[in-house]
């Protein structure tokens, strides 16, 4: 099963991440904006442009530490975290059930 949604496009990140992480059977992968000055400036400029165009859509930079906590509470653990430019790819794996 694949969820094809951009976390940076949702203002309420937990409402997307929590249920989708809970449904992940083996792996859970995310591509997020890196939390730094460059990506925050990019998002600020993009949102300013959207406001000028009177669009309701906005872009968000969600804290990776909060996303990690939500995903880990869903029983997954981070196994890969790679960065490319303003993007970060994260792969989580379902932990085996405790015996």
C-alpha positions in Angstrom: 0.0 0.0 0.0 1.3 3.5 -0.9 0.2 6.8 0.4 1.1 9.5 -2.1 0.8 12.7 -0.1 3.2 15.5 0.7 3.6 16.1 4.4 4.8 19.6 3.7 1.4 20.4 2.1 -0.6 19.7 5.3 -0.9 22.2 8.2 -1.8 19.4 10.6 1.1 17.0 10.1 0.1 14.6 12.9 -3.3 14.1 11.3 -1.5 12.7 8.2 1.6 11.0 9.7 0.0 9.2 12.7 -2.7 7.1 10.9 -0.5 6.4 7.8 2.4 5.3 10.0 0.0 3.0 12.0 -1.1 1.4 8.7 2.4 0.8 7.4 3.0 -3.0 7.4 6.8 -3.2 6.8 8.3 0.2 5.7 7.3 3.9 5.9 9.2 6.4 3.8 9.0 10.2 3.8 10.6 13.0 1.8 10.6 16.2 3.8 11.9 19.7 3.5 15.1 20.1 5.6 14.7 22.4 8.6 17.2 25.1 7.8 17.4 28.8 6.8 17.3 28.0 3.0 14.2 25.8 3.1 12.4 28.2 5.5 13.2 31.1 3.2 12.0 29.1 0.2 8.7 28.3 2.0 8.3 31.9 3.2 8.7 33.2 -0.4 6.4 30.5 -1.8 3.7 31.3 0.8 4.1 35.0 0.2 3.5 34.4 -3.5 0.5 32.2 -2.8 -1.0 35.0 -0.6 -0.5 37.6 -3.3 -2.3 35.2 -5.7 -5.0 34.9 -3.1 -4.6 31.1 -2.9 -5.4 29.3 0.3 -2.8 26.6 -0.2 0.4 26.9 1.9 3.6 25.0 2.3 5.0 24.0 5.8 8.3 22.9 7.2 7.4 20.3 10.0 10.0 19.5 12.6 11.6 16.1 11.9 12.0 15.3 15.6 8.2 15.5 16.0 7.6 13.3 12.9 10.2 10.8 14.3 8.3 10.7 17.6 4.9 10.1 16.0 6.3 7.4 13.7 8.2 5.7 16.5 5.1 5.6 18.7 3.4 3.8 15.8 6.0 1.0 16.2 8.5 1.9 13.5 12.2 2.8 13.8 14.3 5.0 11.5 16.8 3.0 9.5 17.9 5.6 6.9 18.0 9.4 6.7 19.7 11.0 3.7 19.8 14.6 2.6 19.8 16.1 -0.9 19.6 19.8 -1.2 16.6 21.1 0.6 15.1 17.6 0.8 15.5 14.8 3.4 14.5 11.2 2.7 13.7 9.1 5.7 13.0 5.4 5.8 11.4 3.7 8.8 11.0 -0.1 9.3 8.3 -1.9 11.4 9.8 -3.4 14.5 9.1 -7.0 15.1 6.3 -7.6 17.7 7.7 -8.2 21.2 7.5 -11.9 22.2 
